[in-house]
Amino acid sequence: MTAIIIGTHGKFSQEILRSSEMIFGKQENVSAVTFEPGEGPDDLVKKYKKELEQLDLKEGVLFLVDLFGGSPFNAASRIVSEDENMDIVTGINLPMLLEVYGVRDSSNFQELVDTAKNAAKEGIKSLKEVLVQQEDDEL
């Protein structure tokens, strides 16, 4: 099972993990890393490496972070650049995380990356657009 590390500014990573487990149940091989005020990129790299020691890395590591170019992304990039069986997907949101949980037992690493990217996009909806689409479908 692919390992997942959620890395974000502040405690968002811990909270989105908690929220996802409320819906999907407790997850194995998943970790949350926070980037707190006063910390720098080296602190994050150390935190990531500490978590990597605790996870099963045989099937790869998917970093799910908040912002492309932000400190959690930049620190993860330093680790990912050393291993072809790791990648980073930015823009973490709850639909992305839940979809990744649902397919990670049956998907290869690249399929998991693709699922994360697609689920994040598909999770963004407007109620009014959905209602209009439903009306159009009924015609």
Phi and psi restraints in degrees (value plus and minus 20) as a CYANA .aco file:
   2 THR   PHI     -80.6   -40.6
   2 THR   PSI     115.2   155.2
   3 ALA   PHI     -97.6   -57.6
   3 ALA   PSI     127.3   167.3
   4 ILE   PHI    -147.4  -107.4
   4 ILE   PSI     109.5   149.5
   5 ILE   PHI    -139.5   -99.5
   5 ILE   PSI     102.8   142.8
   6 ILE   PHI    -116.8   -76.8
   6 ILE   PSI     102.1   142.1
   7 GLY   PHI    -146.6  -106.6
   7 GLY   PSI     104.7   144.7
   8 THR   PHI    -165.4  -125.4
   8 THR   PSI     146.2   186.2
   9 HIS   PHI     -90.3   -50.3
   9 HIS   PSI     113.8   153.8
  10 GLY   PHI      47.5    87.5
  10 GLY   PSI    -178.6  -138.6
  11 LYS   PHI    -109.2   -69.2
  11 LYS   PSI      -9.5    30.5
  12 PHE   PHI     -74.7   -34.7
  12 PHE   PSI     -59.8   -19.8
  13 SER   PHI     -81.7   -41.7
  13 SER   PSI     -63.5   -23.5
  14 GLN   PHI     -86.3   -46.3
  14 GLN   PSI     -59.5   -19.5
  15 GLU   PHI     -93.4   -53.4
  15 GLU   PSI     -57.8   -17.8
  16 ILE   PHI     -89.8   -49.8
  16 ILE   PSI     -53.0   -13.0
  17 LEU   PHI     -84.1   -44.1
  17 LEU   PSI     -65.8   -25.8
  18 ARG   PHI     -80.6   -40.6
  18 ARG   PSI     -65.1   -25.1
  19 SER   PHI     -82.8   -42.8
  19 SER   PSI     -62.7   -22.7
  20 SER   PHI     -84.1   -44.1
  20 SER   PSI     -56.2   -16.2
  21 GLU   PHI     -94.8   -54.8
  21 GLU   PSI     -43.2    -3.2
  22 MET   PHI     -83.7   -43.7
  22 MET   PSI     -55.0   -15.0
  23 ILE   PHI    -109.6   -69.6
  23 ILE   PSI     -64.6   -24.6
  24 PHE   PHI    -123.8   -83.8
  24 PHE   PSI     -31.6     8.4
  25 GLY   PHI      73.3   113.3
  25 GLY   PSI     145.8   185.8
  26 LYS   PHI     -77.6   -37.6
  26 LYS   PSI     116.2   156.2
  27 GLN   PHI    -133.2   -93.2
  27 GLN   PSI     120.9   160.9
  28 GLU   PHI    -114.3   -74.3
  28 GLU   PSI     133.4   173.4
  29 ASN   PHI      43.3    83.3
  29 ASN   PSI      15.1    55.1
  30 VAL   PHI    -150.1  -110.1
  30 VAL   PSI     119.2   159.2
  31 SER   PHI    -159.1  -119.1
  31 SER   PSI     130.9   170.9
  32 ALA   PHI    -137.2   -97.2
  32 ALA   PSI     113.9   153.9
  33 VAL   PHI    -143.5  -103.5
  33 VAL   PSI     111.6   151.6
  34 THR   PHI    -123.0   -83.0
  34 THR   PSI     130.2   170.2
  35 PHE   PHI    -135.9   -95.9
  35 PHE   PSI      87.3   127.3
  36 GLU   PHI    -119.2   -79.2
  36 GLU   PSI     136.5   176.5
  37 PRO   PHI     -74.7   -34.7
  37 PRO   PSI     118.9   158.9
  38 GLY   PHI      70.8   110.8
  38 GLY   PSI     -31.2     8.8
  39 GLU   PHI    -110.6   -70.6
  39 GLU   PSI     138.0   178.0
  40 GLY   PHI    -141.4  -101.4
  40 GLY   PSI     158.8   198.8
  41 PRO   PHI     -76.8   -36.8
  41 PRO   PSI     -57.7   -17.7
  42 ASP   PHI     -83.7   -43.7
  42 ASP   PSI     -55.7   -15.7
  43 ASP   PHI     -82.9   -42.9
  43 ASP   PSI     -61.2   -21.2
  44 LEU   PHI     -86.5   -46.5
  44 LEU   PSI     -62.3   -22.3
  45 VAL   PHI     -78.7   -38.7
  45 VAL   PSI     -62.9   -22.9
  46 LYS   PHI     -82.2   -42.2
  46 LYS   PSI     -63.3   -23.3
  47 LYS   PHI     -82.3   -42.3
  47 LYS   PSI     -65.4   -25.4
  48 TYR   PHI     -80.1   -40.1
  48 TYR   PSI     -66.2   -26.2
  49 LYS   PHI     -84.0   -44.0
  49 LYS   PSI     -56.4   -16.4
  50 LYS   PHI     -82.5   -42.5
  50 LYS   PSI     -63.5   -23.5
  51 GLU   PHI     -86.6   -46.6
  51 GLU   PSI     -58.0   -18.0
  52 LEU   PHI     -80.6   -40.6
  52 LEU   PSI     -52.0   -12.0
  53 GLU   PHI     -86.8   -46.8
  53 GLU   PSI     -45.0    -5.0
  54 GLN   PHI    -111.4   -71.4
  54 GLN   PSI     -34.7     5.3
  55 LEU   PHI    -121.5   -81.5
  55 LEU   PSI     138.5   178.5
  56 ASP   PHI    -106.5   -66.5
  56 ASP   PSI      93.3   133.3
  57 LEU   PHI    -119.6   -79.6
  57 LEU   PSI     -16.4    23.6
  58 LYS   PHI     -75.8   -35.8
  58 LYS   PSI     -55.9   -15.9
  59 GLU   PHI    -123.7   -83.7
  59 GLU   PSI      -5.7    34.3
  60 GLY   PHI      82.2   122.2
  60 GLY   PSI     153.1   193.1
  61 VAL   PHI    -152.8  -112.8
  61 VAL   PSI     107.9   147.9
  62 LEU   PHI    -130.2   -90.2
  62 LEU   PSI      95.5   135.5
  63 PHE   PHI    -107.7   -67.7
  63 PHE   PSI     106.1   146.1
  64 LEU   PHI    -132.5   -92.5
  64 LEU   PSI      92.7   132.7
  65 VAL   PHI    -142.8  -102.8
  65 VAL   PSI     149.5   189.5
  66 ASP   PHI    -100.6   -60.6
  66 ASP   PSI     -71.2   -31.2
  67 LEU   PHI    -147.8  -107.8
  67 LEU   PSI     113.7   153.7
  68 PHE   PHI     -85.8   -45.8
  68 PHE   PSI     106.2   146.2
  69 GLY   PHI      68.8   108.8
  69 GLY   PSI     -26.9    13.1
  70 GLY   PHI     -97.8   -57.8
  70 GLY   PSI     150.0   190.0
  71 SER   PHI     -78.0   -38.0
  71 SER   PSI     -64.1   -24.1
  72 PRO   PHI     -79.9   -39.9
  72 PRO   PSI     -57.5   -17.5
  73 PHE   PHI     -86.8   -46.8
  73 PHE   PSI     -68.7   -28.7
  74 ASN   PHI     -82.1   -42.1
  74 ASN   PSI     -61.2   -21.2
  75 ALA   PHI     -86.6   -46.6
  75 ALA   PSI     -62.0   -22.0
  76 ALA   PHI     -83.8   -43.8
  76 ALA   PSI     -55.5   -15.5
  77 SER   PHI     -79.1   -39.1
  77 SER   PSI     -57.1   -17.1
  78 ARG   PHI     -83.5   -43.5
  78 ARG   PSI     -52.1   -12.1
  79 ILE   PHI    -103.0   -63.0
  79 ILE   PSI     -65.2   -25.2
  80 VAL   PHI     -82.9   -42.9
  80 VAL   PSI     -53.5   -13.5
  81 SER   PHI     -83.5   -43.5
  81 SER   PSI     -36.9     3.1
  82 GLU   PHI    -113.4   -73.4
  82 GLU   PSI     -24.1    15.9
  83 ASP   PHI    -166.9  -126.9
  83 ASP   PSI     101.3   141.3
  84 GLU   PHI     -94.6   -54.6
  84 GLU   PSI     -29.6    10.4
  85 ASN   PHI    -118.7   -78.7
  85 ASN   PSI       8.7    48.7
  86 MET   PHI    -156.4  -116.4
  86 MET   PSI     132.2   172.2
  87 ASP   PHI    -173.8  -133.8
  87 ASP   PSI     148.9   188.9
  88 ILE   PHI    -146.2  -106.2
  88 ILE   PSI     113.6   153.6
  89 VAL   PHI    -140.5  -100.5
  89 VAL   PSI     110.2   150.2
  90 THR   PHI    -117.1   -77.1
  90 THR   PSI     148.2   188.2
  91 GLY   PHI      60.7   100.7
  91 GLY   PSI      12.9    52.9
  92 ILE   PHI     -72.5   -32.5
  92 ILE   PSI     116.0   156.0
  93 ASN   PHI    -165.3  -125.3
  93 ASN   PSI     149.4   189.4
  94 LEU   PHI     -83.0   -43.0
  94 LEU   PSI     -64.2   -24.2
  95 PRO   PHI     -78.2   -38.2
  95 PRO   PSI     -59.9   -19.9
  96 MET   PHI     -79.6   -39.6
  96 MET   PSI     -70.2   -30.2
  97 LEU   PHI     -83.2   -43.2
  97 LEU   PSI     -62.9   -22.9
  98 LEU   PHI     -84.6   -44.6
  98 LEU   PSI     -61.6   -21.6
  99 GLU   PHI     -84.7   -44.7
  99 GLU   PSI     -60.7   -20.7
 100 VAL   PHI     -81.5   -41.5
 100 VAL   PSI     -64.1   -24.1
 101 TYR   PHI     -76.6   -36.6
 101 TYR   PSI     -62.7   -22.7
 102 GLY   PHI     -86.8   -46.8
 102 GLY   PSI     -45.1    -5.1
 103 VAL   PHI    -135.6   -95.6
 103 VAL   PSI     -23.3    16.7
 104 ARG   PHI     -89.2   -49.2
 104 ARG   PSI     -41.8    -1.8
 105 ASP   PHI     -95.1   -55.1
 105 ASP   PSI     -44.1    -4.1
 106 SER   PHI    -136.4   -96.4
 106 SER   PSI     -11.3    28.7
 107 SER   PHI    -140.1  -100.1
 107 SER   PSI     128.4   168.4
 108 ASN   PHI     -98.3   -58.3
 108 ASN   PSI     154.9   194.9
 109 PHE   PHI     -79.7   -39.7
 109 PHE   PSI     -67.0   -27.0
 110 GLN   PHI     -86.2   -46.2
 110 GLN   PSI     -56.5   -16.5
 111 GLU   PHI     -83.2   -43.2
 111 GLU   PSI     -56.2   -16.2
 112 LEU   PHI     -86.6   -46.6
 112 LEU   PSI     -62.0   -22.0
 113 VAL   PHI     -79.8   -39.8
 113 VAL   PSI     -67.0   -27.0
 114 ASP   PHI     -82.9   -42.9
 114 ASP   PSI     -60.2   -20.2
 115 THR   PHI     -81.2   -41.2
 115 THR   PSI     -64.2   -24.2
 116 ALA   PHI     -80.1   -40.1
 116 ALA   PSI     -66.8   -26.8
 117 LYS   PHI     -84.0   -44.0
 117 LYS   PSI     -66.1   -26.1
 118 ASN   PHI     -87.6   -47.6
 118 ASN   PSI     -60.8   -20.8
 119 ALA   PHI     -85.0   -45.0
 119 ALA   PSI     -56.7   -16.7
 120 ALA   PHI     -82.1   -42.1
 120 ALA   PSI     -63.6   -23.6
 121 LYS   PHI     -87.8   -47.8
 121 LYS   PSI     -65.5   -25.5
 122 GLU   PHI     -89.4   -49.4
 122 GLU   PSI     -41.1    -1.1
 123 GLY   PHI     -96.2   -56.2
 123 GLY   PSI     -28.9    11.1
 124 ILE   PHI    -114.9   -74.9
 124 ILE   PSI      95.6   135.6
 125 LYS   PHI    -159.9  -119.9
 125 LYS   PSI     136.9   176.9
 126 SER   PHI    -132.7   -92.7
 126 SER   PSI     109.3   149.3
 127 LEU   PHI     -75.3   -35.3
 127 LEU   PSI     -66.6   -26.6
 128 LYS   PHI     -85.1   -45.1
 128 LYS   PSI     -57.5   -17.5
 129 GLU   PHI     -85.6   -45.6
 129 GLU   PSI     -59.5   -19.5
 130 VAL   PHI     -84.0   -44.0
 130 VAL   PSI     -63.4   -23.4
 131 LEU   PHI     -84.5   -44.5
 131 LEU   PSI     -61.6   -21.6
 132 VAL   PHI     -82.6   -42.6
 132 VAL   PSI     -63.0   -23.0
 133 GLN   PHI     -82.7   -42.7
 133 GLN   PSI     -60.1   -20.1
 134 GLN   PHI     -83.6   -43.6
 134 GLN   PSI     -60.5   -20.5
 135 GLU   PHI     -83.6   -43.6
 135 GLU   PSI     -62.3   -22.3
 136 ASP   PHI     -84.5   -44.5
 136 ASP   PSI     -58.2   -18.2
 137 ASP   PHI     -88.0   -48.0
 137 ASP   PSI     -48.6    -8.6
 138 GLU   PHI     -97.8   -57.8
 138 GLU   PSI     -38.0     2.0
